[in-house]
């Protein structure tokens, strides 16, 4: 899979007049053996794209729920290579939706930029979100991604200036991740009142789809986001769903499948 598969997915959901649903899960949480079945459960529930999180020791942009999942996954020794192997295994078991590898730059840089792109393409990962990468380094990595026909999904926030949005729009691809609030990840009761103003400003710079994340946790949030953007991302609430399901992987998968269906289905 490449960036083309990601573009096809957004074209399909646009034709269906709905926001693509993009759940996030930390690779290796709550255990390594759970990640593949959880990804499959997400797809079965109605996920259009999956963000697979590479655990990191100092996840500054993440709230306590995702931080805890990252800590647990690191206790299991999860590596970039493990993430790639998980996606390969999931493909062999029927996963067809695009997967974006999301994480912080240090593990990606240690793996090696060109090797990362080459190996992720071979593992059928469609692109990357590097949370803390910016400036010339981000542009360079985006070019490496483009050469491998993979997406470089940039993050932008309400605090992003028009100058920065214009610069990032020159090399961002796949979709742009709009951080709905200034701060860390985590479920919130309602979306920011100025979300439309923010997404309109982003749209004035970007030609690729917009996905909104940070704080979404209900079906109503997905419906609201559909008015402003092309995708809705949920992470913390998915991790909570897994945690609250208990220690059985089957129970965790059932809970995730049901949750995803509850936020993607009109029923």
N, C-alpha and C positions, 0 to 999 in steps of 0.2 A: 504494500500500500504506500501511496505517496500523497503529496499535497493535492493531487487531482481527485483522490477519493474524498478528501475533506471538502473540496469545492463542490463535488457532486452531492454530498450530504446536505450542505447548506442550500444548494439549488433545489433539492427535493423538499426540504422543510419550508422554503420560501414559497414554493408552488402550492404547498399544503396550507399556506398562510398561518404558520405557527413558528414559534421559536424552537430551535434545536435544543434538546435537553442534554446537558453535559454534566454528569456526576463525576466526582473526584473520589479516589480511594488511594490511601498510602500503600505502596507495595510492601508486602510483608506484615501487614496488620490485619488481624491480631496475631497471625502466624503466617509463615511463608506458604503453607499448604492452602491457605484460605483465599489467596489473591485471585487465582485463576477461576475458581468457581464463583467468587463474588463478581468478577468482571462479566462472566457469562450470565449471572443473575441480573445484573444491570441491563444487559442487552435484552434479556427476556422481558424485563419490566417496561422497556420502551426507550432506553438510552440511545441517543443518536451518535454521540461521540463520548469517549471516556478519557478523562485526564488521570493518568497513573502517576502518583507522586513518588519521587525518589527521596527517601528519608534523609534528613540532614541534621547535624548536631546543633545548629544554631539558627533555627527557622524564624527569623525576626518578623516576617510579615504574617506569620500564622498565629491564630489564637490558641488558647489552652487545649482545645479538643484535638486539633490537628498536630499541635506540638507533642502531645502525649502519644499520639499514634506514631509519630516519627521516632520518638524515643524508644517505644516498644519495638518498632521494626529494626532500629539500629541494634537493639539488644539481640536480635536474631541474626545480625550480621549481613543485612541486605545490602547488595552492591548494585552498581549500574548494570553489570553483567546479569545479575539475578533478574532485574526488571526486563531486560531483553528476553531472557529465557522464559519468563512468565508470559509475555505476549506471544512468543512462538508457540508455547504449549496451549494457550487459549485459542489461538488460530486453529490448531490441530483438533480442537474440541468444538469448533463451530463459531468462534467469535468473528464477526464480519464488519463491525463498526470501526471507524477510525480511532486510533489511540494516540494521544498526545502525551509525551513524557514531560512531566513538570517537576522542577526542582530548583535548587540553588546552584550557582555557577561552579563552585569549588569542585564537587565530584565530577561534573562534566569536563572541566578543564583538566583534571588529573587523568581522566580517561583518554583525553586527546580529542580535539575538535573534529578533525577529519575522520579519525577512526570511529568516533561517536556517530557521526552522520552516516558513514558507510555501514556500520554494524546495525544501526537503528533501521535503516532502509531494508537491510537484509532480514531484520526481525519484523518487518511490516509495521513499524511505527511511523506515523505520518508527519510528525514534527515535534517541536519543543516549546516549552515555556521556561525561560530562565529568569526566575523572579527578581534576582538582584543584579542582573546584567544591564548595563546602559552605556551610552556614549559610543566611542569608536569601536570598543570591544564588541558591543552588540551588533553594530553594523557589519563588522568583520565576520562574526559568527553567522549572521543572517545570509551573507554571501556564500558561506560554506554550505549552509542549508539549501540555498537556492541551487547551487551546483549539483546537489544530490537529490533535487526535486522534492525536498521536504520543507515543511512550513516553519517559519520563525514567528511565533505568536507573541506580540509585544503586550506588556501590561501598561495601562494608562490609568491615572487617577484623577479625581476632581481637582487636585492641586497641579496637574500637568499644565504647563503654559501652552499657548497656541504655538509658540516657537518650537517647543519640544514635540508637540503633536505633529507638526508639519515635518519635522526631521524624521521621526519614527515612521511616519506614513510612507517615507521613501523606500523603506526596506522591510517593513512588517508584511507578513503574508499568512494565508490561511484564515485567520480571523484576528480581531483585536480584542483582548480581554479588558473590559472596562471595570475597574474596581469601583464599586458603587459608593463606597464611603472611604474617608481618610482614616486609616487605622489598620487593625489586624482582622483576620478572618474570624468568622463566628456568626451563628444564626441570630437574627434580629426580628423583632415583632413586625416592623413595617419598613418599606423601602424609603429612601431619602426623598423629600419633597422636590428636590432640585434634580432628580435623576434625568428627567426628560431634557432639561436644559444642558446637562452634562453630555448626554448621548448625542444631542443635536450638535454640540460643539465638536465632538469626536467625528461625527459623520461629515462635517464640513471639511475634514482633512483626509479621511480614509475612504478608499473605494472598496475595501474588503468588509465582510460581515462583522458585526459587533456582537460580542457576548458579554453579558453582565453577571458578575459574581461578587462574593463577599456579602454575607447577610441573608441570602435567599434560603427559605426553608419550608415554604408551603406551596400548594397548588395555586393559590391566589397570587403569590409572588411571580410564578411562571406566567400566569395570565397577564399580569400587569407589565412584565418585561416584554411580552409580545407586542405591546404598543410602542415600545421604544427601540427594541434591538432584535437581533437575529438569533440569539442564543441565550440560554439561562444556565448558569453554573451553580452547583451545590456541592459543598464539601463537608463542612463541619456536621451538618445534620445527617449525612450519610455515615460518617464515622460514629456518631452517637447511636444511630440505628444498629450498626454492627455491634457496638459495645453492649447495648441494652438487650441484644438477642441471646446473650449467654455464650458459653464456650463451644457449643456444637456448630461446626461449619455449616451443616445442613440448615440449622435454625438461623444462622447469620444470613445465608443465601435467601431463605424464605422471607426474612424480614426486609432485606434490601430489595428483592424483587417486588414485594408488596408496596414498599415505600415509593420506588420509582414509578410503579404503575399508578399509584395514588396521585402523583404530581404531573403525570403525563397524559392521563386518561380523562375524558369528559364524563365518564360513568360515575 
